[in-house]
């Protein structure tokens, strides 16, 4: 059973422990820490108005969400006027069925796909394969993980968890029709080999499927941004183009999209703009030199409308740049697969429980140090730590956390509600710990603290407690 239908988010701790013991993963994640973060900082330092653009981007999304029903109607009307078709899907199952039915109607045997997290969310590849249609991922990172039978580890760099040596091994394992002695030591050689194989797939494809970064209500246009050009080939060469996107991708005007594009690439990869920004409006017109004969848009809800009007609505501002995970110390330590479903990192810690339920995704909001870096770098100013706190509260209310955690919090709450007792207990505990560690000044092991002491010593308390010092200094004034 795939991770799409059976998320491993409840086993996040076990997943994380395994990830931290994987030397190849740790090597790959080390390069991520040194890459995206520095590139983003350089990009925004060259744009003095970046903070103002963040405010503008946030306001555009807030306005859109407040009037989403009107903009969806306007978008559908424009797509229809251009000769396209809009299909509404309430659930992942409905979206899968709509696309499978289009493929069957056209007698499709192969489908090329541009990178789309929504297609991952609805487990589209599995549905197509079950219907006898071969899906071919054309984004290089997505192509690599498709060969490995994996899901993306990052929303903009799907194969960021892999080393060059692992990719070479996969190419030699799968591309058995090529010379065994070919040289694949350089990244450019790997890219050239993938490009040659995918070019044949582009030309033979019956249908092209892409995601969308923005859907423009003003014109009925879908916009994708890529760095490889695979998105263009996916939607131009086949006779049918299907766009799969979630409803919050609706954007009022092309000018609004231009504002959002200015913060997207800078936040994601540190570029001023992605290499390709491609706009598609309906099927091929009589005077067009290329393009598909049919144009379909599948607009997915899958739980998003239930987020509107709640404390999780701000999550719908997300433009999938990946900046939050690029700066998250927890993501850096464990990678994306430890999160157990489609969306990793801080944005996944909020979005996953919203889409699959806190019963399955409730572990993820706990996977945070609450350092606040995710919120500080988010181009849409999404208050991610605050929403993770909301999910923690819901998890606690439903008694979903382990019993020791719940009882431990109950004991702490008992003392915290009685300041005089809390102060006395901490003074006694601090003095006792200082006495027993008077020779070494630290503990190699402590009851109920093995998560710390298994990896490092715990320093013994020194001097008076913070509360005592605070009281003494306030009295002295």
C-alpha positions as CSV (number, residue, x, y, z in Angstrom):
1,X,0.0,0.0,0.0
2,X,1.4,3.4,-1.0
3,X,2.1,6.3,1.4
4,X,-0.7,8.2,-0.4
5,X,-3.4,5.9,0.9
6,X,-1.6,4.9,4.1
7,X,0.3,7.8,5.5
8,X,3.1,7.0,7.9
9,X,2.7,10.3,9.8
10,X,1.7,8.6,13.0
11,X,5.2,7.0,13.0
12,X,7.0,10.3,12.6
13,X,9.4,9.6,15.5
14,X,10.4,6.3,14.1
15,X,10.8,7.7,10.7
16,X,12.9,10.6,12.0
17,X,15.1,8.2,14.0
18,X,15.8,6.1,10.9
19,X,16.5,9.3,8.8
20,X,19.0,10.6,11.2
21,X,20.9,7.3,11.1
22,X,21.1,7.3,7.2
23,X,24.5,8.6,6.2
24,X,23.6,9.1,2.6
25,X,20.5,11.2,3.5
26,X,22.6,13.3,6.0
27,X,25.1,13.9,3.3
28,X,22.4,15.1,0.8
29,X,20.7,17.3,3.5
30,X,24.0,19.0,4.3
31,X,24.1,20.4,0.8
32,X,20.5,21.7,1.1
33,X,21.4,23.6,4.2
34,X,24.3,25.3,2.4
35,X,22.3,25.9,-0.8
36,X,18.7,27.3,-0.8
37,X,19.2,29.3,2.4
38,X,22.1,31.4,1.2
39,X,20.7,31.9,-2.3
40,X,17.4,33.3,-0.9
41,X,19.3,35.7,1.3
42,X,21.4,37.0,-1.6
43,X,18.3,37.3,-3.9
44,X,16.2,39.4,-1.4
45,X,19.2,41.6,-0.5
46,X,19.2,42.8,-4.1
47,X,15.5,43.8,-3.9
48,X,14.9,46.7,-1.4
49,X,11.2,46.4,-1.7
50,X,11.0,42.7,-0.8
51,X,9.3,43.2,2.5
52,X,6.7,45.5,0.9
53,X,6.1,42.8,-1.7
54,X,5.5,40.3,1.0
55,X,2.8,42.5,2.4
56,X,1.2,43.0,-1.0
57,X,1.3,39.2,-1.7
58,X,-0.4,38.5,1.6
59,X,-3.1,41.1,0.9
60,X,-3.8,39.7,-2.6
61,X,-4.3,36.2,-1.2
62,X,-6.4,37.4,1.7
63,X,-8.7,39.3,-0.7
64,X,-9.0,36.3,-3.0
65,X,-9.9,34.0,-0.2
66,X,-12.5,36.4,1.1
67,X,-14.2,36.4,-2.3
68,X,-13.1,33.0,-3.6
69,X,-16.6,31.9,-4.8
70,X,-16.8,34.9,-7.1
71,X,-13.4,34.5,-8.5
72,X,-13.9,30.8,-9.2
73,X,-17.1,31.6,-11.1
74,X,-15.2,34.3,-13.1
75,X,-12.4,31.8,-13.8
76,X,-14.7,29.1,-15.0
77,X,-16.5,31.5,-17.4
78,X,-13.2,32.7,-19.0
79,X,-11.9,29.1,-19.4
80,X,-15.2,28.1,-21.1
81,X,-15.1,31.2,-23.4
82,X,-11.6,30.2,-24.5
83,X,-12.8,26.7,-25.5
84,X,-11.7,24.9,-22.4
85,X,-13.5,22.8,-19.7
86,X,-13.5,23.2,-16.0
87,X,-14.2,20.1,-13.8
88,X,-14.9,20.5,-10.1
89,X,-13.7,17.7,-7.8
90,X,-14.7,17.7,-4.1
91,X,-12.4,14.8,-3.2
92,X,-9.2,13.2,-4.4
93,X,-11.2,10.2,-5.7
94,X,-13.4,12.5,-7.8
95,X,-10.3,14.2,-9.3
96,X,-8.7,10.9,-10.1
97,X,-11.9,9.6,-11.8
98,X,-12.3,12.8,-13.9
99,X,-8.7,12.5,-15.3
100,X,-9.0,8.7,-15.9
101,X,-12.3,9.3,-17.8
102,X,-10.6,11.9,-20.0
103,X,-7.8,9.5,-20.7
104,X,-10.2,6.7,-21.6
105,X,-12.3,8.9,-23.8
106,X,-9.2,9.8,-25.8
107,X,-7.9,6.2,-25.8
108,X,-4.7,7.4,-24.1
109,X,-1.9,4.9,-23.5
110,X,0.8,7.3,-22.2
111,X,0.7,10.5,-20.2
112,X,3.5,12.9,-19.6
113,X,3.4,15.0,-16.4
114,X,4.9,18.2,-15.2
115,X,5.7,18.5,-11.5
116,X,2.5,18.7,-9.5
117,X,2.1,18.3,-5.8
118,X,-1.6,18.0,-6.3
119,X,-1.2,15.0,-8.5
120,X,0.9,13.5,-5.6
121,X,-1.8,14.4,-3.1
122,X,-4.5,12.6,-5.1
123,X,-2.3,9.6,-5.9
124,X,-2.8,10.1,-9.6
125,X,-0.1,7.9,-10.9
126,X,-1.4,4.8,-9.2
127,X,-4.9,5.5,-10.6
128,X,-3.6,6.0,-14.1
129,X,-1.6,2.8,-14.0
130,X,-4.6,0.9,-12.7
131,X,-6.5,2.1,-15.7
132,X,-3.8,1.0,-18.1
133,X,-2.3,4.4,-18.8
134,X,1.5,4.8,-18.3
135,X,2.3,8.1,-16.4
136,X,5.8,9.5,-17.1
137,X,7.2,12.2,-14.8
138,X,9.2,14.7,-16.8
139,X,10.6,17.0,-14.1
140,X,14.1,15.6,-13.6
141,X,13.7,15.2,-9.8
142,X,10.3,13.7,-10.2
143,X,11.6,11.3,-12.9
144,X,14.4,10.1,-10.6
145,X,12.0,9.4,-7.7
146,X,9.6,7.7,-10.0
147,X,12.4,5.3,-11.0
148,X,12.9,4.7,-7.3
149,X,9.2,4.3,-6.4
150,X,9.3,7.2,-3.9
151,X,7.4,10.3,-3.2
152,X,9.0,13.8,-3.3
153,X,11.2,14.7,-0.3
154,X,10.8,18.4,-1.0
155,X,8.0,20.4,-2.8
156,X,10.4,22.1,-5.2
157,X,13.4,19.7,-5.2
158,X,11.7,16.3,-5.2
159,X,15.1,14.4,-5.2
160,X,17.0,16.7,-2.8
161,X,17.4,13.7,-0.4
162,X,19.6,11.8,-2.9
163,X,23.3,12.0,-3.7
164,X,24.7,12.0,-7.2
165,X,26.0,8.4,-6.7
166,X,22.5,7.2,-5.9
167,X,21.1,8.7,-9.0
168,X,23.8,7.2,-11.1
169,X,23.0,3.8,-9.7
170,X,19.4,4.2,-10.5
171,X,20.1,5.2,-14.1
172,X,22.4,2.2,-14.6
173,X,19.7,-0.1,-13.0
174,X,16.9,1.2,-15.2
175,X,18.5,2.4,-18.5
176,X,19.8,-1.1,-19.4
177,X,19.5,-0.4,-23.2
178,X,22.4,2.1,-22.9
179,X,26.1,1.1,-23.0
180,X,27.3,-0.3,-19.6
181,X,30.6,1.5,-19.8
182,X,29.1,5.0,-20.4
183,X,30.5,7.8,-18.1
184,X,28.0,9.2,-15.6
185,X,30.2,10.8,-13.1
186,X,29.2,14.3,-13.8
187,X,25.8,15.8,-13.2
188,X,25.6,17.1,-16.8
189,X,26.1,13.6,-18.0
190,X,23.1,12.4,-15.9
191,X,21.0,15.3,-17.2
192,X,21.9,14.6,-20.8
193,X,20.9,10.9,-20.4
194,X,17.6,11.8,-18.8
195,X,16.9,14.4,-21.4
196,X,17.4,12.0,-24.3
197,X,15.1,9.4,-22.8
198,X,12.4,11.9,-21.9
199,X,12.4,13.6,-25.3
200,X,11.1,10.3,-26.8
201,X,8.3,10.2,-24.2
202,X,7.3,13.8,-25.0
203,X,6.9,13.0,-28.6
204,X,4.9,9.8,-28.0
205,X,2.6,11.2,-25.3
206,X,-1.2,11.2,-25.8
207,X,-2.0,13.6,-23.0
208,X,0.0,16.1,-21.0
209,X,-0.8,16.9,-17.3
210,X,0.6,19.8,-15.4
211,X,-0.1,21.5,-12.2
212,X,-0.5,25.3,-11.9
213,X,1.1,27.9,-9.7
214,X,-1.7,30.4,-10.5
215,X,-5.1,30.3,-12.2
216,X,-6.1,33.7,-13.4
217,X,-9.8,34.7,-13.0
218,X,-9.4,37.7,-15.3
219,X,-8.4,35.7,-18.3
220,X,-8.9,32.0,-17.6
221,X,-5.1,31.5,-17.8
222,X,-3.0,28.8,-16.0
223,X,0.5,29.7,-15.1
224,X,3.4,27.3,-14.3
225,X,7.0,28.1,-13.4
226,X,9.8,25.7,-14.2
227,X,13.5,25.7,-14.7
228,X,13.8,22.8,-17.2
229,X,11.2,23.6,-19.9
230,X,9.5,20.2,-19.3
231,X,6.3,22.0,-18.5
232,X,6.2,23.6,-21.9
233,X,6.8,20.3,-23.7
234,X,4.2,18.6,-21.6
235,X,1.4,20.9,-22.5
236,X,2.3,21.9,-26.0
237,X,3.1,18.6,-27.8
238,X,0.2,16.3,-26.8
239,X,-3.3,16.8,-28.3
240,X,-4.9,17.2,-24.9
241,X,-3.7,19.2,-21.9
242,X,-5.1,18.7,-18.4
243,X,-4.4,21.1,-15.6
244,X,-4.8,19.8,-12.0
245,X,-4.8,22.5,-9.3
246,X,-6.4,23.2,-5.9
247,X,-8.9,25.9,-5.6
248,X,-6.7,28.3,-3.6
249,X,-4.5,28.7,-6.7
250,X,-7.1,31.1,-8.1
251,X,-5.7,34.6,-8.5
252,X,-7.7,37.7,-9.6
253,X,-5.6,39.3,-12.3
254,X,-2.4,38.9,-14.2
255,X,-1.0,41.9,-12.4
256,X,-1.7,40.1,-9.1
257,X,0.2,37.1,-10.4
258,X,3.1,39.3,-11.4
259,X,3.4,40.5,-7.8
260,X,3.3,36.9,-6.5
261,X,5.9,35.8,-9.0
262,X,8.4,38.4,-7.7
263,X,8.4,36.8,-4.3
264,X,8.1,33.1,-5.4
265,X,11.4,32.4,-7.1
266,X,13.4,34.5,-4.7
267,X,12.0,32.6,-1.8
268,X,12.2,29.2,-3.4
269,X,15.5,28.9,-5.3
270,X,17.1,32.4,-4.9
271,X,16.4,33.3,-8.5
272,X,14.9,36.6,-9.6
273,X,12.5,34.6,-11.8
274,X,12.3,31.0,-12.7
275,X,13.8,30.2,-16.1
276,X,10.4,29.5,-17.7
277,X,7.1,31.2,-16.7
278,X,4.5,29.7,-19.0
279,X,0.9,31.0,-19.5
280,X,-1.7,28.8,-21.2
281,X,-5.2,30.0,-22.1
282,X,-7.5,27.3,-23.5
283,X,-6.9,24.9,-26.4
284,X,-5.1,25.7,-29.7
285,X,-6.7,28.5,-31.8
286,X,-6.9,28.4,-35.6
287,X,-3.9,30.7,-36.0
288,X,-1.7,29.1,-33.3
289,X,1.4,27.3,-34.4
290,X,1.2,24.7,-31.6
291,X,-0.8,23.7,-28.6
292,X,-3.4,21.0,-27.6
293,X,-6.7,20.4,-29.2
294,X,-8.4,20.0,-25.8
295,X,-7.8,21.9,-22.6
296,X,-9.2,20.7,-19.3
297,X,-8.9,22.1,-15.8
298,X,-9.6,19.9,-12.8
299,X,-10.2,22.2,-9.8
300,X,-9.7,20.3,-6.5
301,X,-11.2,21.1,-3.1
302,X,-10.2,18.0,-1.0
303,X,-10.8,19.7,2.4
304,X,-9.7,23.2,1.6
305,X,-13.1,24.9,1.6
306,X,-13.5,23.6,5.2
307,X,-10.4,25.6,6.2
308,X,-11.9,28.9,5.1
309,X,-13.2,30.9,8.0
310,X,-11.1,28.9,10.5
311,X,-7.8,29.6,12.3
312,X,-6.2,27.6,9.4
313,X,-7.3,29.8,6.6
314,X,-4.0,31.6,6.4
315,X,-2.4,28.3,5.2
316,X,-4.3,28.7,2.0
317,X,-2.1,31.6,1.1
318,X,0.8,29.2,0.6
319,X,2.4,29.4,-2.9
320,X,4.5,26.3,-2.4
321,X,8.0,28.0,-2.5
322,X,9.5,25.7,0.1
323,X,11.2,28.5,2.0
324,X,9.9,27.2,5.3
325,X,11.5,23.8,5.0
326,X,14.7,25.3,3.5
327,X,15.1,27.1,6.8
328,X,13.7,24.5,9.2
329,X,16.2,22.7,11.5
330,X,13.9,19.8,11.9
331,X,13.5,19.3,8.2
332,X,17.2,19.7,7.7
333,X,17.8,16.8,10.2
334,X,15.3,14.3,8.9
335,X,14.4,15.2,5.3
336,X,10.9,15.1,3.8
337,X,10.1,11.4,3.8
338,X,10.1,11.3,7.6
339,X,6.9,13.4,7.5
340,X,5.1,10.4,6.1
341,X,2.9,12.0,3.4
342,X,3.0,14.4,0.5
343,X,3.7,17.7,2.2
344,X,6.8,17.9,4.5
345,X,8.4,20.6,6.7
346,X,6.5,23.3,8.6
347,X,3.9,23.9,5.8
348,X,3.2,20.1,5.9
349,X,2.9,20.2,9.6
350,X,-0.1,22.5,9.2
351,X,-1.6,21.4,5.9
352,X,-1.4,17.6,6.4
353,X,-3.6,17.5,9.5
354,X,-6.0,19.8,7.7
355,X,-6.3,17.4,4.7
356,X,-6.1,13.9,6.3
357,X,-7.2,14.7,9.8
358,X,-5.4,15.3,13.1
359,X,-5.8,11.6,14.0
360,X,-3.4,10.7,11.2
361,X,-1.3,13.9,10.9
362,X,-1.2,15.0,14.6
363,X,2.4,14.0,15.1
364,X,3.7,16.6,12.6
365,X,2.8,19.8,14.5
366,X,5.0,18.5,17.3
367,X,8.0,18.3,14.9
368,X,9.0,21.8,15.5
369,X,11.4,23.7,17.7
370,X,9.1,26.8,17.4
371,X,12.2,28.8,16.5
372,X,10.0,30.9,14.2
373,X,12.3,30.8,11.2
374,X,9.6,29.4,8.9
375,X,7.3,32.3,9.6
376,X,10.1,34.9,9.3
377,X,11.0,33.7,5.7
378,X,7.5,32.9,4.4
379,X,6.9,35.3,1.5
380,X,3.1,35.1,2.3
381,X,3.7,35.9,6.0
382,X,1.8,32.7,7.1
383,X,1.9,32.3,10.9
384,X,3.0,28.7,10.8
385,X,4.1,28.3,14.5
386,X,0.8,29.7,15.7
387,X,-1.2,27.2,13.5
388,X,1.0,24.3,14.7
389,X,0.0,25.3,18.3
390,X,-3.6,25.2,17.3
391,X,-3.1,21.6,16.0
392,X,-1.3,20.6,19.2
393,X,-4.3,21.9,21.2
394,X,-6.7,19.9,19.2
395,X,-4.5,16.8,19.5
396,X,-4.5,17.3,23.3
397,X,-8.3,17.9,23.4
398,X,-8.9,14.6,21.6
399,X,-6.5,12.6,23.8
400,X,-4.4,11.6,20.8
401,X,-0.9,12.1,22.3
402,X,0.8,9.3,24.3
403,X,-0.3,8.8,27.9
404,X,3.1,9.7,29.5
405,X,3.0,13.0,27.7
406,X,-0.6,13.7,28.8
407,X,0.1,12.8,32.4
408,X,3.3,14.7,32.4
409,X,1.6,17.8,31.2
410,X,-1.1,17.3,33.9
411,X,1.5,17.2,36.6
412,X,3.2,20.3,35.3
413,X,-0.1,22.1,35.0
414,X,-0.9,21.2,38.7
415,X,2.2,23.0,39.8
416,X,2.0,25.8,37.3
417,X,-1.4,26.8,38.6
418,X,0.0,27.1,42.1
419,X,3.0,29.5,41.8
420,X,4.0,29.2,45.5
421,X,4.2,25.4,45.2
422,X,5.9,25.6,41.8
423,X,8.6,27.9,43.2
424,X,9.2,25.6,46.2
425,X,9.3,22.5,44.1
426,X,11.8,23.9,41.6
427,X,14.0,25.2,44.4
428,X,14.1,21.8,46.1
429,X,14.7,19.9,42.8
430,X,17.5,22.3,41.7
431,X,19.3,21.9,45.0
432,X,18.9,18.2,45.0
433,X,20.2,17.9,41.4
434,X,23.1,20.2,42.2
435,X,24.1,18.1,45.3
436,X,24.1,14.8,43.4
437,X,26.1,16.3,40.5
438,X,28.5,18.3,42.7
439,X,31.6,16.4,41.5
440,X,30.9,16.4,37.7
441,X,28.5,19.2,37.3
442,X,26.4,17.2,34.9
443,X,24.2,14.1,34.6
444,X,25.0,11.2,32.1
445,X,21.5,9.8,32.7
446,X,18.2,11.1,34.2
447,X,14.8,9.5,34.8
448,X,12.3,10.5,32.1
449,X,15.0,12.4,30.2
450,X,16.6,9.7,28.1
451,X,15.7,11.6,24.9
452,X,18.3,14.1,26.0
453,X,20.9,12.1,28.0
454,X,21.1,9.3,25.4
455,X,23.0,11.8,23.2
456,X,24.5,14.4,25.6
457,X,25.0,15.1,29.2
458,X,22.5,17.2,31.1
459,X,24.1,20.2,33.0
460,X,23.3,20.4,36.7
461,X,21.6,23.5,38.0
462,X,23.8,26.3,39.3
463,X,22.9,29.0,41.8
464,X,19.4,30.1,42.5
465,X,16.3,29.6,40.3
466,X,15.2,32.3,37.7
467,X,12.1,33.1,39.8
468,X,14.2,33.6,42.9
469,X,16.7,35.8,41.1
470,X,13.9,37.8,39.5
471,X,12.1,38.4,42.8
472,X,15.4,39.4,44.6
473,X,16.4,41.9,41.9
474,X,12.9,43.4,41.8
475,X,12.9,43.8,45.6
476,X,16.3,45.5,45.4
477,X,15.0,48.1,43.1
